[in-house]
Amino acid sequence: MIALTAAQVAAATGGRLHPADLDPATVVSGAVVVDSRQVEPGSLFVALPGEHVDGHDFASTAVSGGARLVLAARELADDAGDALPSVVVEDVERALGDLAREVLVLLREAAAEPGGAGLQVIGVTGSVGKTTTKDLLAQLCTAAGPTVAPVKSFNNEIGLPLTVLRADEQTRFLVLEMGASGPGHLTYLTDIAPPDVAVVLVVGHAHLGGFGGIEAVARAKSEIVTGLAPGGVAVLNADDDRVRAMADLAPGPVATFGTTSTADVRAVDLRVDRAGRAAFTLDAGPVPPVEGDAPGERRRADVALRLVGEHHAHNALAAAAAALAVGLPLDDVAAGLGAADALSPHRMHVVDRPDGITVVDDSYNANPDSVRAALRALAVLAGRERRSVAVLGEMMELGPDARAEHEAIGLQVVRLNVGLTVVVGKGALGIAAGAQREGSWGDEVAIVDDVDAAAALLERELRPGDVVLVKSSQDAGLWRLGDLLTAGGAGATEVPA
């Protein structure tokens, strides 16, 4: 974070200094953290209350570890009764957002000065693909200048402000993942960090329980478009009707991406190799498009992704369109996409084990759209020669459509000829019902109670040559199985040295 005095932190958050004689010129110059174990000299420790732990209980430890100031909801003291240097606010979470908003204002003012970094903020949202697109964009932007992007999926009312507060006067690109599980969430996030470029990927079936229906999801996702900074560019998926319609809400220029011939940034000759990796020709006009009747000149460059799954072609196109919108050259974008890796864990992480088993760990999260995409990738990887194994857990937050959506996944499992489907947990039972209704009988579908039972079953059933997909919502816990499988457990056979 940029250096701020205690007085500036208090002014930004509407808080008061404690103790009363705390020097208002006390400078916070280190990282802003919510975990006392991450404190460094000069840090601001944010004492967030939580479901299981309260950050206020760790404030003394944070100050002992070097924190210069605590953002807190009450006055605090150490074990000796001495007051801890604090800014006391009514709502710590909201104060964190207020601080991030003020810091971004200061950074933008500095960036606009002669010799400034020219900071540009890129926001990414969508029902699927946010984190992968964010990771691709971060790698493209880092090659062009100092870039700050979220760790893992820091995309909510806590993670986004923490990401903003990592930026400083040298930051040229601030890439932000913006998640929403209900109406108004993106409005809150864009109020903190109005994007200069707003990317909308897909309107899908994630978090339906929090929205109440697919049209409500579309309205909520459109909040990132209406929340653009003045003159900002909306980058929209031309292949999704609901996303494309958001162009009518954009306060400024619009650029589209997709496989359709009308997209400003499109994939031509899209193909997938036997390893499940997409390649295509990136075809792009000016981004954003030049106004007027005459079409802008289009350029082309070849892209071969290292990411597994055809669906990543759309993520790559979105990242390309956003990168072009902030001024990166087309050839650099294409080369960067080809060199980019999946940075975040449990997202289509493919491991070829020494025992001949291939594991596809996509267990970070799941919704109907992402599960279908992962199953298609599994089918490509397995081909006709290898057995495909899908270990599927519950897709959460689907509301009243949950049973039907799980059954629909079961139908697809059969239609893709998955050799063995392991259904984990009571919440995923609809997958088994759908598979059985489509005509899967006998040993093709197994039902287990939990992750431990799934691991035990795979220990017995897996054999060399199998391709195993692990997919569920994060809270279903299959990421633990993903870790076990990629480390060589659950079915590993001894391989001669």
C-alpha positions as a printed NumPy array, in Angstrom:
array([[  0.   ,   0.   ,   0.   ],
       [  1.056,   3.595,  -0.456],
       [  2.247,   5.222,   2.757],
       [ -0.581,   6.789,   4.767],
       [ -0.703,   8.499,   8.121],
       [ -3.032,   7.367,  10.874],
       [ -4.943,  10.605,  10.34 ],
       [ -5.434,   9.779,   6.651],
       [ -6.655,   6.266,   7.481],
       [ -9.121,   7.723,   9.98 ],
       [-10.365,  10.311,   7.486],
       [-10.839,   7.716,   4.743],
       [-12.767,   5.326,   6.991],
       [-14.691,   7.788,   9.139],
       [-12.942,   6.412,  12.206],
       [-11.287,   7.879,  15.295],
       [ -7.811,   7.426,  16.662],
       [ -7.253,   5.352,  19.798],
       [ -5.727,   6.108,  22.228],
       [ -6.575,   9.782,  22.147],
       [ -2.904,  10.738,  22.293],
       [ -1.939,   8.52 ,  19.323],
       [  0.275,  10.558,  17.01 ],
       [ -1.841,  11.272,  13.904],
       [  1.381,  11.393,  11.878],
       [  2.057,   7.699,  12.584],
       [  2.81 ,   6.228,   9.157],
       [  1.487,   2.946,   7.797],
       [  3.843,   1.849,   5.036],
       [  3.535,  -1.947,   4.956],
       [  0.945,  -4.407,   3.687],
       [ -2.713,  -4.311,   4.686],
       [ -3.513,  -7.749,   6.124],
       [ -6.384,  -9.583,   7.812],
       [ -4.188, -12.437,   9.087],
       [ -1.811, -11.649,  11.948],
       [  0.626, -14.231,  10.566],
       [  1.113, -12.059,   7.467],
       [  2.059,  -8.913,   9.368],
       [  5.263,  -7.156,   8.373],
       [  6.873,  -4.02 ,   9.782],
       [  4.633,  -1.018,   9.14 ],
       [  1.492,  -3.057,   8.354],
       [ -2.119,  -2.099,   8.857],
       [ -3.891,  -5.014,  10.544],
       [ -7.617,  -5.208,   9.763],
       [ -9.453,  -6.897,  12.649],
       [-12.318,  -8.55 ,  10.813],
       [-14.919, -10.491,  12.789],
       [-15.526, -13.971,  11.375],
       [-17.741, -17.003,  11.817],
       [-15.09 , -18.956,  13.686],
       [-12.47 , -16.411,  14.783],
       [-12.489, -12.7  ,  15.556],
       [ -9.577, -10.672,  14.251],
       [ -9.753,  -8.436,  17.31 ],
       [ -8.431, -11.375,  19.362],
       [ -5.219, -11.322,  17.319],
       [ -4.63 ,  -7.551,  17.269],
       [ -2.064,  -7.635,  20.07 ],
       [ -0.11 , -10.339,  18.272],
       [ -0.227,  -8.284,  15.084],
       [  1.138,  -5.188,  16.793],
       [  3.862,  -7.242,  18.462],
       [  4.754,  -8.545,  15.011],
       [  5.233,  -5.076,  13.571],
       [  1.791,  -3.733,  12.676],
       [  1.804,   0.031,  13.023],
       [ -1.959,   0.412,  13.238],
       [ -5.12 ,  -1.676,  13.71 ],
       [ -8.442,  -1.054,  11.983],
       [-10.933,  -2.17 ,  14.609],
       [-14.549,  -1.992,  15.723],
       [-13.674,  -1.365,  19.38 ],
       [-10.911,  -0.028,  21.572],
       [ -8.188,  -2.612,  22.143],
       [ -5.421,  -3.184,  24.655],
       [ -2.6  ,  -5.707,  25.036],
       [ -2.184,  -8.143,  27.93 ],
       [ -0.513,  -5.437,  30.016],
       [ -3.478,  -3.125,  29.547],
       [ -1.694,  -0.735,  27.198],
       [ -3.84 ,   0.635,  24.387],
       [ -3.139,  -0.735,  20.901],
       [ -2.722,   1.976,  18.223],
       [ -5.986,   1.816,  16.323],
       [ -8.496,   3.514,  14.084],
       [-11.88 ,   2.607,  15.567],
       [-14.803,   2.377,  13.116],
       [-18.403,   1.197,  13.234],
       [-18.037,  -1.505,  10.549],
       [-14.581,  -2.897,   9.849],
       [-15.495,  -4.578,   6.554],
       [-17.069,  -1.429,   5.144],
       [-14.167,   0.662,   6.411],
       [-11.781,  -1.621,   4.513],
       [-13.713,  -0.856,   1.339],
       [-13.723,   2.865,   2.103],
       [ -9.96 ,   2.842,   2.57 ],
       [ -9.42 ,   1.002,  -0.724],
       [-11.662,   3.484,  -2.537],
       [ -9.689,   6.461,  -1.199],
       [ -6.334,   4.868,  -1.984],
       [ -7.412,   4.182,  -5.57 ],
       [ -8.489,   7.811,  -5.955],
       [ -5.037,   8.915,  -4.784],
       [ -3.32 ,   6.45 ,  -7.108],
       [ -5.328,   7.632, -10.096],
       [ -4.479,  11.226,  -9.316],
       [ -0.786,  10.346,  -9.127],
       [ -0.992,   8.274, -12.315],
       [ -2.438,  11.239, -14.207],
       [  0.48 ,  13.493, -13.303],
       [  3.361,  13.958, -15.785],
       [  5.56 ,  10.887, -15.503],
       [  2.818,   8.932, -13.734],
       [  2.274,   5.225, -14.306],
       [ -0.948,   5.705, -16.257],
       [ -2.821,   3.261, -14.018],
       [ -5.649,   1.282, -15.657],
       [ -8.139,  -0.841, -13.726],
       [ -9.558,  -3.978, -15.356],
       [-12.546,  -5.72 , -13.753],
       [-13.618,  -9.255, -14.683],
       [-16.928, -10.921, -13.856],
       [-19.044, -13.817, -15.108],
       [-20.67 , -17.004, -13.885],
       [-17.692, -19.109, -14.972],
       [-14.109, -18.415, -15.977],
       [-13.377, -15.351, -13.836],
       [-10.275, -16.646, -12.134],
       [ -8.721, -18.184, -15.246],
       [ -9.356, -15.009, -17.253],
       [ -7.925, -12.939, -14.425],
       [ -4.826, -15.136, -14.37 ],
       [ -4.388, -14.83 , -18.14 ],
       [ -4.806, -11.06 , -17.998],
       [ -2.37 , -10.757, -15.117],
       [  0.284, -12.596, -17.119],
       [ -0.329, -10.473, -20.229],
       [ -0.216,  -7.212, -18.278],
       [  2.816,  -8.172, -16.184],
       [  4.831,  -8.51 , -19.381],
       [  3.941,  -4.895, -20.199],
       [  4.413,  -3.232, -16.821],
       [  3.973,  -3.432, -13.033],
       [  0.739,  -5.308, -12.378],
       [ -1.316,  -6.156,  -9.301],
       [ -3.869,  -8.983,  -9.475],
       [ -5.79 , -11.004,  -6.884],
       [ -4.311, -13.932,  -5.057],
       [ -6.383, -17.042,  -5.851],
       [-10.041, -15.871,  -6.013],
       [ -9.987, -12.712,  -3.918],
       [-13.131, -11.379,  -5.582],
       [-15.537, -10.325,  -2.826],
       [-16.087,  -7.397,  -0.468],
       [-12.933,  -8.346,   1.461],
       [-10.672,  -9.771,  -1.221],
       [-11.153,  -6.949,  -3.712],
       [-10.208,  -4.117,  -1.312],
       [ -7.172,  -6.084,  -0.148],
       [ -6.083,  -6.418,  -3.786],
       [ -6.577,  -2.696,  -4.447],
       [ -4.521,  -1.865,  -1.366],
       [ -1.549,  -3.815,  -2.749],
       [ -1.176,  -1.259,  -5.543],
       [  1.286,   1.627,  -5.343],
       [  2.482,   4.576,  -7.433],
       [  4.359,   2.288,  -9.844],
       [  1.366,   0.056, -10.616],
       [  0.356,   0.3  , -14.27 ],
       [ -2.342,  -2.377, -14.357],
       [ -4.728,  -3.327, -11.554],
       [ -6.569,  -6.513, -12.531],
       [ -9.591,  -7.242, -10.341],
       [-11.834, -10.292, -10.207],
       [-15.354,  -9.273,  -9.234],
       [-17.697, -11.945,  -7.901],
       [-21.367, -11.711,  -7.024],
       [-23.712, -14.077,  -5.246],
       [-26.645, -11.675,  -5.215],
       [-27.978,  -8.363,  -6.585],
       [-26.019,  -5.245,  -5.635],
       [-22.75 ,  -7.031,  -4.954],
       [-21.026,  -5.774,  -8.098],
       [-22.377,  -2.279,  -7.531],
       [-20.633,  -2.305,  -4.166],
       [-17.36 ,  -3.513,  -5.688],
       [-17.404,  -1.081,  -8.619],
       [-18.125,   1.759,  -6.214],
       [-14.808,   0.9  ,  -4.546],
       [-12.924,   0.359,  -7.813],
       [-14.672,   1.641, -10.956],
       [-13.038,  -0.248, -13.85 ],
       [-11.534,   1.411, -16.894],
       [-12.205,  -1.883, -18.67 ],
       [-15.056,  -4.164, -17.557],
       [-15.14 ,  -7.749, -18.855],
       [-18.314,  -9.858, -18.718],
       [-17.725, -13.512, -19.575],
       [-20.908, -15.574, -19.257],
       [-24.303, -15.366, -17.614],
       [-24.771, -18.871, -16.266],
       [-26.315, -20.912, -13.517],
       [-23.896, -20.172, -10.673],
       [-25.401, -18.994,  -7.354],
       [-28.957, -19.199,  -8.662],
       [-30.164, -19.558,  -5.1  ],
       [-28.896, -16.06 ,  -4.314],
       [-30.368, -14.437,  -7.419],
       [-33.69 , -16.163,  -7.985],
       [-33.312, -16.903, -11.694],
       [-31.11 , -16.553, -14.759],
       [-32.478, -13.123, -15.748],
       [-31.673, -11.843, -12.273],
       [-28.135, -13.177, -12.73 ],
       [-27.864, -11.17 , -15.951],
       [-29.06 ,  -7.997, -14.256],
       [-26.574,  -8.474, -11.438],
       [-23.651,  -9.111, -13.803],
       [-24.546,  -5.964, -15.754],
       [-23.722,  -3.904, -12.67 ],
       [-20.042,  -4.037, -13.654],
       [-20.946,  -2.328, -16.946],
       [-22.984,   0.445, -15.353],
       [-20.192,   0.818, -12.772],
       [-17.508,   1.666, -15.335],
       [-15.299,   4.683, -14.804],
       [-16.04 ,   7.645, -17.104],
       [-14.915,   6.737, -20.631],
       [-14.445,   3.096, -19.643],
       [-14.714,   0.232, -22.126],
       [-17.194,  -2.644, -21.757],
       [-15.742,  -5.93 , -23.086],
       [-18.653,  -8.29 , -23.716],
       [-19.072, -11.909, -24.836],
       [-20.732, -11.803, -28.263],
       [-21.6  , -15.515, -28.017],
       [-23.872, -15.004, -24.986],
       [-27.123, -13.195, -25.807],
       [-27.602, -11.914, -22.27 ],
       [-24.073, -10.536, -22.112],
       [-24.233,  -8.988, -25.573],
       [-27.418,  -7.162, -24.564],
       [-25.474,  -5.316, -21.858],
       [-24.058,  -3.09 , -24.611],
       [-27.223,  -0.997, -24.275],
       [-26.253,  -0.199, -20.667],
       [-22.652,   0.767, -21.364],
       [-21.855,   4.422, -20.659],
       [-18.997,   4.386, -23.17 ],
       [-17.324,   2.265, -25.872],
       [-18.115,  -1.448, -26.249],
       [-15.841,  -4.192, -27.579],
       [-17.018,  -7.754, -28.14 ],
       [-15.23 , -11.103, -28.169],
       [-16.239, -14.597, -29.207],
       [-16.361, -17.108, -32.015],
       [-19.13 , -15.342, -33.96 ],
       [-18.067, -13.518, -37.107],
       [-19.422, -10.22 , -35.771],
       [-17.149, -10.127, -32.699],
       [-14.495,  -7.417, -32.571],
       [-12.015,  -9.971, -31.184],
       [-12.691, -13.478, -32.422],
       [-11.255, -16.948, -32.767],
       [-10.913, -18.319, -36.27 ],
       [-10.229, -22.005, -36.989],
       [-10.701, -23.086, -33.376],
       [ -9.434, -26.628, -32.792],
       [ -8.514, -28.875, -29.852],
       [ -5.608, -31.337, -29.769],
       [ -5.581, -34.766, -28.117],
       [ -4.272, -33.218, -24.919],
       [ -7.394, -31.049, -24.725],
       [ -5.602, -27.785, -25.511],
       [ -7.238, -25.226, -27.775],
       [ -5.536, -23.425, -30.631],
       [ -6.942, -20.752, -32.933],
       [ -6.152, -17.707, -35.006],
       [ -6.753, -14.498, -33.064],
       [ -8.528, -12.058, -35.377],
       [ -9.032,  -8.529, -34.073],
       [ -9.966,  -5.076, -35.194],
       [ -9.336,  -1.902, -33.177],
       [-10.332,  -2.251, -29.52 ],
       [-12.512,  -0.441, -28.767],
       [-13.895,  -0.215, -32.319],
       [-13.332,   3.036, -34.174],
       [-16.551,   5.014, -34.599],
       [-17.761,   5.674, -38.127],
       [-18.946,   3.772, -41.156],
       [-15.609,   2.434, -42.349],
       [-14.544,  -0.797, -40.604],
       [-11.183,  -0.68 , -38.871],
       [ -8.237,  -2.686, -40.106],
       [ -8.124,  -6.232, -38.727],
       [ -4.991,  -8.144, -37.797],
       [ -4.33 , -11.819, -37.086],
       [ -1.957, -13.877, -34.949],
       [ -1.85 , -17.572, -34.069],
       [ -2.497, -18.742, -30.506],
       [ -1.855, -22.193, -29.012],
       [ -2.985, -22.404, -25.395],
       [ -1.267, -24.462, -22.725],
       [ -4.494, -24.651, -20.71 ],
       [ -6.572, -27.833, -20.915],
       [-10.187, -27.513, -22.048],
       [-11.807, -26.016, -25.137],
       [-13.759, -23.609, -22.926],
       [-10.527, -21.78 , -22.136],
       [-10.57 , -20.388, -25.684],
       [-13.344, -18.015, -24.575],
       [-11.375, -17.012, -21.482],
       [ -8.372, -16.325, -23.702],
       [-10.451, -14.222, -26.099],
       [-11.803, -12.196, -23.175],
       [ -8.29 , -11.633, -21.849],
       [ -7.098, -10.673, -25.333],
       [ -9.89 ,  -8.135, -25.807],
       [ -9.209,  -6.546, -22.425],
       [ -5.461,  -6.461, -23.055],
       [ -5.996,  -4.803, -26.429],
       [ -8.35 ,  -2.291, -24.772],
       [ -5.557,  -1.157, -22.44 ],
       [ -3.15 ,  -0.769, -25.341],
       [ -1.136,  -3.996, -25.552],
       [ -0.006,  -4.956, -29.092],
       [ -1.786,  -7.879, -30.771],
       [  1.382,  -9.895, -31.397],
       [  2.403,  -9.552, -27.742],
       [ -1.062, -10.624, -26.63 ],
       [ -1.027, -13.735, -28.82 ],
       [  2.459, -14.726, -27.686],
       [  1.542, -14.11 , -24.05 ],
       [ -1.566, -16.264, -24.265],
       [  0.49 , -19.11 , -25.675],
       [  2.977, -18.863, -22.818],
       [  0.401, -18.443, -20.03 ],
       [ -0.235, -21.052, -17.348],
       [ -3.11 , -21.689, -14.95 ],
       [ -1.902, -19.91 , -11.828],
       [ -4.671, -20.681,  -9.339],
       [ -4.948, -24.133,  -7.72 ],
       [ -7.641, -26.743,  -8.4  ],
       [ -8.606, -25.331, -11.794],
       [ -8.175, -27.83 , -14.636],
       [ -4.841, -28.813, -13.105],
       [ -3.678, -31.814, -15.129],
       [ -1.146, -34.249, -13.683],
       [  0.181, -37.298, -15.54 ],
       [  1.197, -39.627, -12.734],
       [  4.104, -42.08 , -13.046],
       [  1.652, -44.981, -12.677],
       [ -0.114, -44.062, -15.922],
       [ -3.141, -42.359, -14.35 ],
       [ -3.986, -38.827, -15.465],
       [ -5.704, -36.566, -12.923],
       [ -7.712, -33.475, -13.855],
       [ -8.203, -31.519, -10.639],
       [-10.938, -28.936, -11.237],
       [-12.281, -29.086,  -7.713],
       [-12.146, -25.433,  -6.691],
       [-15.757, -24.744,  -7.564],
       [-18.612, -25.969,  -9.73 ],
       [-21.841, -24.921, -11.39 ],
       [-23.759, -26.601, -14.235],
       [-21.883, -24.723, -16.962],
       [-18.403, -25.384, -15.587],
       [-19.169, -29.072, -14.903],
       [-20.327, -29.588, -18.481],
       [-17.162, -27.926, -19.792],
       [-14.973, -30.076, -17.535],
       [-16.758, -33.277, -18.613],
       [-16.228, -32.416, -22.276],
       [-12.516, -31.891, -21.563],
       [-12.426, -35.263, -19.778],
       [-13.921, -36.958, -22.839],
       [-11.305, -35.38 , -25.115],
       [ -8.413, -36.368, -22.85 ],
       [ -9.588, -39.951, -22.514],
       [-10.465, -40.395, -26.174],
       [-11.371, -43.922, -27.225],
       [ -8.308, -45.6  , -25.767],
       [ -8.535, -44.712, -22.067],
       [-11.213, -45.064, -19.41 ],
       [-12.751, -41.799, -18.202],
       [-13.599, -41.47 , -14.506],
       [-15.649, -38.545, -13.191],
       [-15.69 , -37.917,  -9.437],
       [-18.473, -35.398,  -8.919],
       [-19.703, -33.671,  -5.788],
       [-22.483, -31.231,  -5.07 ],
       [-22.965, -28.016,  -7.021],
       [-24.088, -25.614,  -4.305],
       [-26.23 , -22.467,  -4.221],
       [-28.534, -23.555,  -7.054],
       [-31.745, -22.951,  -5.13 ],
       [-34.928, -24.799,  -6.131],
       [-33.357, -25.923,  -9.429],
       [-30.657, -27.937,  -7.655],
       [-32.164, -31.385,  -8.163],
       [-32.927, -30.823, -11.852],
       [-29.487, -29.353, -12.543],
       [-27.739, -32.309, -10.917],
       [-29.889, -34.752, -12.876],
       [-28.973, -32.938, -16.102],
       [-25.297, -33.512, -15.329],
       [-26.067, -37.206, -14.929],
       [-27.563, -37.23 , -18.418],
       [-24.425, -35.691, -19.875],
       [-22.182, -38.179, -18.088],
       [-23.929, -40.986, -19.961],
       [-23.996, -39.172, -23.294],
       [-20.242, -38.591, -23.063],
       [-19.696, -42.29 , -22.328],
       [-17.898, -41.676, -19.035],
       [-16.615, -45.071, -17.941],
       [-17.082, -44.636, -14.192],
       [-18.919, -41.881, -12.347],
       [-18.392, -41.557,  -8.597],
       [-21.108, -39.432,  -6.984],
       [-19.946, -37.998,  -3.656],
       [-22.371, -36.871,  -0.976],
       [-26.113, -36.635,  -0.481],
       [-26.361, -33.28 ,  -2.248],
       [-25.077, -34.79 ,  -5.504],
       [-27.437, -37.777,  -5.638],
       [-29.351, -36.219,  -8.519],
       [-26.341, -36.927, -10.757],
       [-26.755, -40.652, -10.157],
       [-30.514, -40.437, -10.735],
       [-30.016, -38.631, -14.03 ],
       [-27.407, -41.123, -15.205],
       [-29.618, -44.066, -14.34 ],
       [-32.616, -42.527, -16.1  ],
       [-30.487, -42.062, -19.224],
       [-29.57 , -45.729, -19.18 ],
       [-26.515, -46.157, -16.965],
       [-26.682, -49.375, -14.95 ],
       [-24.482, -51.702, -12.988],
       [-20.974, -50.606, -12.153],
       [-20.902, -47.426, -14.252],
       [-22.142, -45.253, -11.366],
       [-20.999, -45.504,  -7.753],
       [-22.457, -43.528,  -4.852],
       [-20.345, -42.751,  -1.766],
       [-21.049, -40.721,   1.338],
       [-17.999, -38.488,   1.564],
       [-14.477, -37.688,   0.392],
       [-12.879, -40.445,   2.492],
       [-15.211, -43.049,   0.997],
       [-14.449, -41.747,  -2.498],
       [-10.72 , -42.069,  -1.847],
       [-11.173, -45.639,  -0.635],
       [-13.211, -46.563,  -3.701],
       [-10.67 , -45.041,  -6.079],
       [ -7.895, -46.893,  -4.27 ],
       [ -9.61 , -50.107,  -5.329],
       [-10.867, -49.113,  -8.761],
       [ -8.285, -46.953, -10.519],
       [ -5.907, -48.593, -12.928],
       [ -3.113, -47.415, -15.252],
       [ -4.471, -45.521, -18.242],
       [ -7.466, -43.998, -16.444],
       [ -8.216, -40.279, -16.778],
       [ -9.838, -38.967, -13.585],
       [-11.774, -35.69 , -13.256],
       [-12.502, -34.272,  -9.772],
       [-15.194, -31.589,  -9.751],
       [-17.469, -30.02 ,  -7.118],
       [-18.245, -26.793,  -5.324],
       [-15.504, -25.842,  -2.905],
       [-17.539, -26.423,   0.232],
       [-18.206, -30.006,  -0.864],
       [-14.553, -30.637,  -0.042],
       [-13.435, -32.604,  -3.091],
       [-10.364, -30.369,  -3.32 ],
       [ -8.926, -32.632,  -0.608],
       [ -9.361, -35.581,  -2.96 ],
       [ -7.8  , -33.536,  -5.75 ],
       [ -4.728, -32.936,  -3.598],
       [ -4.518, -36.631,  -2.739],
       [ -4.812, -37.784,  -6.349],
       [ -2.334, -35.297,  -7.794],
       [  0.156, -36.23 ,  -5.082],
       [ -0.014, -39.852,  -6.221],
       [ -2.433, -41.315,  -3.674],
       [ -5.818, -43.04 ,  -4.048],
       [ -5.125, -45.717,  -6.594],
       [ -1.432, -45.147,  -7.195],
       [  0.434, -48.28 ,  -8.088],
       [  4.089, -48.843,  -7.371],
       [  6.227, -47.82 , -10.319],
       [  9.652, -49.473, -10.711],
       [ 12.554, -47.075, -10.363]])
